[in-house]
Amino acid sequence: MDLQALKNKYDIIGNDPALNEALETAVKFAPTGLSVLIQGESGVGKESFARIIHQFSARKQNSFFVVNCGALPKELVNSELFGHVKGSFTGATDNRKGYFEEADGGTLFLDEIAELPLESQALLLRVLQSGEYRKVGSNKVEHTDVRIVAATNVHLYEAVKRGKFREDLYFRLSAAQLRIPPLRERRGDIYLLFRKFTSDFSEVNGMCKISLKPEAIRLLEQYRWPGNIRQLQGFTQSLTAQLSVKVTPTLQRIELSAQDLQPFLPREEGDPIPMLYEGPSQAGPAFNADERQAIFKAIFDLKQEVDALKARIDRRELPAPPQVTQPVEEAEWQGEEAFTQHRPIVHVAAQEEESEEHSLSVRKTEEELIRQALEKYHGNRKKAAEELGMSERTLYRKLPPEYKKK
């Protein structure tokens, strides 16, 4: 099968050399039986590449299972992957097969593999090495013949250095890996994708297709599309729904200028307003989104500690001030260099008071962190509260104004 036929079969749009290289690599790995690691940001289409590997392998007649490791409850990960026996834990009312048993002879696609707990990573490594595993609550060794295709949107080796991912599992998986480029690295494909998405959406809804004038195309390509193909598809469908009209015998297509397009381009409201820095030229680079998230989390945790210490002071329970450090609990890690490894535990004297300006700054930072956690979990307050290390009731009390109206 030639490359274009492969793209047509799996609905992959684009002619970028890096995309073509990733497809060719997937086809080369497919018949080998190797475990494959697919790396790429969220929304680039990693599952499509996993399906290509399965379909071009000797296992194509057998099952292909998709497991989102990030969506598995931590306390049930091993049960979901390896199964359990009746009575092994509360709620285990019957024997249950896990994915490794269900996928025997086929392919198991482990998406977001970096989210697996370290204990589960050790069990996964054993399956990769020997095909052996035990169900939760059982001493019987089971065997399976499953090919693993794993995917991640983080830098795994950085996760290894932080102790978030097992080094031996990393080396086992990384022997055969491919990288899918983000949309900002294949700007020549952006308008092709736009045309595909508006065409599909228009045909289903009986609407005119949207096309762009040259200056509007350049505007579309200049945006960085952090959500990649998934974000571009949602944007295109929304744009078509808002600006298109029903098809008539005399009207089949609507063309937009840059001025028409500009108001609809996504706005990343969580980002600070860009400002020109006029300090020394040797200043370091600006923080990226992941580093800002780590900073916000550290400040938020620090404020919680200060509040707790002030409460103890009010009760006259101020402890002696030893000079110690405490590891930062990151909200999430994305494979970049950690901004800081430790933060000091601050001891506040009873007579010290925060200035009004400082309090306002901390409150804004706290609101920003809560806002980012809610966006990450699509408004799920329980998960956002767990991410931030607070009770759901406390989160509700501290909600930013726009979320209190919901």
ZICOR-V190949 format. One record per residue. N is the residue number from 1. RES is the residue in one letter. PHI is phi in whole degrees, -180 to 180 (999 if undefined). BURIAL is I if it has 9 or more other C-alpha atoms within 8 Angstrom, else O. Layout:
BEGIN
n & res & phi & burial
N & RES & PHI & BURIAL
N & RES & PHI & BURIAL
END
This chain:
BEGIN
n & res & phi & burial
1 & M & 999 & O
2 & D & -77 & O
3 & L & -64 & I
4 & Q & -68 & O
5 & A & -65 & O
6 & L & -64 & I
7 & K & -62 & I
8 & N & -63 & I
9 & K & -66 & O
10 & Y & -106 & O
11 & D & 56 & O
12 & I & -103 & O
13 & I & -109 & I
14 & G & 139 & I
15 & N & -127 & O
16 & D & -64 & I
17 & P & -57 & O
18 & A & -67 & I
19 & L & -67 & I
20 & N & -62 & I
21 & E & -63 & O
22 & A & -64 & I
23 & L & -65 & I
24 & E & -63 & I
25 & T & -66 & I
26 & A & -61 & I
27 & V & -67 & I
28 & K & -69 & O
29 & F & -72 & I
30 & A & -51 & I
31 & P & -79 & I
32 & T & -81 & O
33 & G & 85 & O
34 & L & -68 & I
35 & S & -70 & I
36 & V & -124 & I
37 & L & -109 & I
38 & I & -103 & I
39 & Q & -113 & I
40 & G & 171 & I
41 & E & -68 & I
42 & S & -61 & O
43 & G & 90 & I
44 & V & -90 & I
45 & G & 98 & O
46 & K & -64 & I
47 & E & -64 & O
48 & S & -61 & O
49 & F & -69 & I
50 & A & -63 & I
51 & R & -67 & I
52 & I & -62 & I
53 & I & -60 & I
54 & H & -66 & I
55 & Q & -70 & I
56 & F & -99 & I
57 & S & -107 & I
58 & A & -72 & O
59 & R & -96 & I
60 & K & -62 & I
61 & Q & -83 & O
62 & N & -103 & I
63 & S & -71 & I
64 & F & -124 & I
65 & F & -111 & I
66 & V & -108 & O
67 & V & -124 & O
68 & N & -87 & I
69 & C & -62 & I
70 & G & -71 & I
71 & A & -97 & O
72 & L & -80 & I
73 & P & -59 & O
74 & K & -56 & O
75 & E & -76 & O
76 & L & -118 & O
77 & V & -57 & I
78 & N & -65 & I
79 & S & -65 & I
80 & E & -65 & I
81 & L & -78 & I
82 & F & -112 & I
83 & G & 86 & I
84 & H & -149 & I
85 & V & -105 & I
86 & K & -57 & I
87 & G & 81 & I
88 & S & -72 & I
89 & F & -161 & O
90 & T & -60 & O
91 & G & 99 & O
92 & A & -84 & I
93 & T & -86 & O
94 & D & -157 & O
95 & N & -69 & I
96 & R & -141 & O
97 & K & -79 & I
98 & G & -99 & I
99 & Y & -61 & I
100 & F & -68 & I
101 & E & -78 & I
102 & E & -64 & O
103 & A & -92 & I
104 & D & -52 & I
105 & G & 91 & I
106 & G & -117 & I
107 & T & -123 & I
108 & L & -116 & I
109 & F & -96 & I
110 & L & -98 & I
111 & D & -80 & I
112 & E & 54 & I
113 & I & -63 & I
114 & A & -65 & I
115 & E & -83 & O
116 & L & -66 & I
117 & P & -62 & O
118 & L & -59 & I
119 & E & -61 & O
120 & S & -69 & I
121 & Q & -61 & I
122 & A & -64 & I
123 & L & -67 & I
124 & L & -64 & O
125 & L & -60 & I
126 & R & -64 & I
127 & V & -64 & I
128 & L & -64 & O
129 & Q & -81 & O
130 & S & -128 & O
131 & G & 76 & I
132 & E & -105 & I
133 & Y & -159 & I
134 & R & -125 & I
135 & K & -71 & I
136 & V & -60 & I
137 & G & 86 & I
138 & S & -122 & I
139 & N & -100 & O
140 & K & -79 & O
141 & V & -82 & O
142 & E & -103 & O
143 & H & -125 & O
144 & T & -145 & I
145 & D & -121 & O
146 & V & -124 & I
147 & R & -93 & I
148 & I & -101 & I
149 & V & -117 & I
150 & A & -110 & I
151 & A & -139 & I
152 & T & -152 & I
153 & N & -109 & I
154 & V & -122 & I
155 & H & -84 & I
156 & L & -65 & I
157 & Y & -69 & I
158 & E & -64 & I
159 & A & -66 & I
160 & V & -62 & I
161 & K & -65 & O
162 & R & -89 & O
163 & G & 80 & O
164 & K & -91 & I
165 & F & -144 & I
166 & R & -69 & I
167 & E & -66 & O
168 & D & -65 & O
169 & L & -69 & I
170 & Y & -59 & I
171 & F & -67 & O
172 & R & -65 & O
173 & L & -83 & I
174 & S & -80 & I
175 & A & -62 & O
176 & A & -125 & I
177 & Q & -139 & I
178 & L & -138 & I
179 & R & -118 & O
180 & I & -99 & I
181 & P & -71 & I
182 & P & -72 & I
183 & L & -64 & I
184 & R & -68 & I
185 & E & -95 & O
186 & R & -135 & I
187 & R & -62 & I
188 & G & -65 & I
189 & D & -93 & I
190 & I & -63 & I
191 & Y & -71 & I
192 & L & -59 & I
193 & L & -66 & I
194 & F & -57 & I
195 & R & -63 & I
196 & K & -64 & O
197 & F & -69 & I
198 & T & -70 & I
199 & S & -65 & I
200 & D & -62 & O
201 & F & -66 & I
202 & S & -66 & I
203 & E & -64 & O
204 & V & -66 & O
205 & N & -104 & O
206 & G & 65 & O
207 & M & -114 & I
208 & C & -71 & I
209 & K & -73 & I
210 & I & -104 & I
211 & S & -123 & I
212 & L & -122 & I
213 & K & -74 & I
214 & P & -51 & O
215 & E & -70 & I
216 & A & -73 & I
217 & I & -63 & I
218 & R & -63 & O
219 & L & -64 & I
220 & L & -63 & I
221 & E & -76 & I
222 & Q & -77 & O
223 & Y & -70 & O
224 & R & -85 & O
225 & W & 48 & I
226 & P & -63 & O
227 & G & -89 & I
228 & N & 59 & I
229 & I & -61 & I
230 & R & -61 & I
231 & Q & -69 & I
232 & L & -62 & I
233 & Q & -64 & I
234 & G & -62 & O
235 & F & -62 & I
236 & T & -64 & I
237 & Q & -63 & I
238 & S & -65 & O
239 & L & -61 & I
240 & T & -63 & I
241 & A & -62 & O
242 & Q & -84 & O
243 & L & -108 & O
244 & S & -85 & I
245 & V & -134 & O
246 & K & -63 & O
247 & V & -67 & I
248 & T & -129 & O
249 & P & -58 & O
250 & T & -106 & O
251 & L & -135 & O
252 & Q & -115 & I
253 & R & -148 & O
254 & I & -120 & I
255 & E & -106 & O
256 & L & -109 & I
257 & S & -91 & I
258 & A & -62 & I
259 & Q & -65 & O
260 & D & -68 & O
261 & L & -78 & I
262 & Q & -50 & O
263 & P & -64 & O
264 & F & -100 & O
265 & L & -63 & O
266 & P & -60 & O
267 & R & -116 & O
268 & E & -88 & O
269 & E & -67 & O
270 & G & -76 & O
271 & D & -81 & O
272 & P & -68 & O
273 & I & -70 & O
274 & P & -61 & O
275 & M & -134 & O
276 & L & -77 & O
277 & Y & -93 & O
278 & E & -110 & O
279 & G & -80 & O
280 & P & -60 & O
281 & S & -67 & O
282 & Q & -85 & O
283 & A & -60 & O
284 & G & -71 & O
285 & P & -70 & O
286 & A & -67 & O
287 & F & -71 & O
288 & N & -86 & O
289 & A & -62 & O
290 & D & -68 & I
291 & E & -68 & I
292 & R & -62 & I
293 & Q & -60 & I
294 & A & -65 & I
295 & I & -66 & I
296 & F & -58 & I
297 & K & -64 & I
298 & A & -63 & I
299 & I & -64 & I
300 & F & -62 & I
301 & D & -62 & O
302 & L & -63 & I
303 & K & -63 & I
304 & Q & -61 & O
305 & E & -66 & I
306 & V & -62 & I
307 & D & -61 & O
308 & A & -66 & O
309 & L & -67 & I
310 & K & -64 & I
311 & A & -65 & O
312 & R & -69 & I
313 & I & -62 & I
314 & D & -61 & O
315 & R & -94 & O
316 & R & 59 & O
317 & E & -121 & O
318 & L & -65 & O
319 & P & -81 & O
320 & A & -65 & O
321 & P & -95 & O
322 & P & -69 & O
323 & Q & -92 & O
324 & V & -130 & O
325 & T & -123 & O
326 & Q & -135 & O
327 & P & -62 & O
328 & V & -76 & I
329 & E & -93 & O
330 & E & -75 & O
331 & A & -64 & I
332 & E & -165 & O
333 & W & -123 & I
334 & Q & -127 & I
335 & G & 92 & I
336 & E & -91 & I
337 & E & -61 & O
338 & A & -65 & O
339 & F & -68 & O
340 & T & -152 & O
341 & Q & -95 & O
342 & H & -140 & O
343 & R & -128 & I
344 & P & -73 & O
345 & I & -83 & I
346 & V & -88 & O
347 & H & -106 & O
348 & V & -104 & O
349 & A & -72 & O
350 & A & -61 & O
351 & Q & -83 & O
352 & E & -82 & O
353 & E & -130 & O
354 & E & -73 & O
355 & S & -73 & O
356 & E & -61 & O
357 & E & -65 & O
358 & H & -65 & O
359 & S & -61 & I
360 & L & -63 & O
361 & S & -63 & O
362 & V & -65 & I
363 & R & -62 & O
364 & K & -64 & O
365 & T & -63 & I
366 & E & -63 & I
367 & E & -62 & I
368 & E & -64 & I
369 & L & -65 & I
370 & I & -63 & I
371 & R & -61 & I
372 & Q & -66 & I
373 & A & -65 & I
374 & L & -66 & I
375 & E & -65 & O
376 & K & -62 & O
377 & Y & -105 & I
378 & H & 53 & O
379 & G & 85 & O
380 & N & -74 & O
381 & R & -70 & I
382 & K & -63 & O
383 & K & -68 & O
384 & A & -64 & I
385 & A & -64 & I
386 & E & -63 & I
387 & E & -62 & I
388 & L & -90 & I
389 & G & 73 & O
390 & M & -134 & I
391 & S & -76 & O
392 & E & -64 & I
393 & R & -66 & O
394 & T & -65 & O
395 & L & -59 & I
396 & Y & -60 & I
397 & R & -67 & O
398 & K & -100 & O
399 & L & -56 & I
400 & P & -60 & I
401 & P & -53 & O
402 & E & -69 & O
403 & Y & -87 & O
404 & K & -72 & O
405 & K & -82 & O
406 & K & -83 & O
END
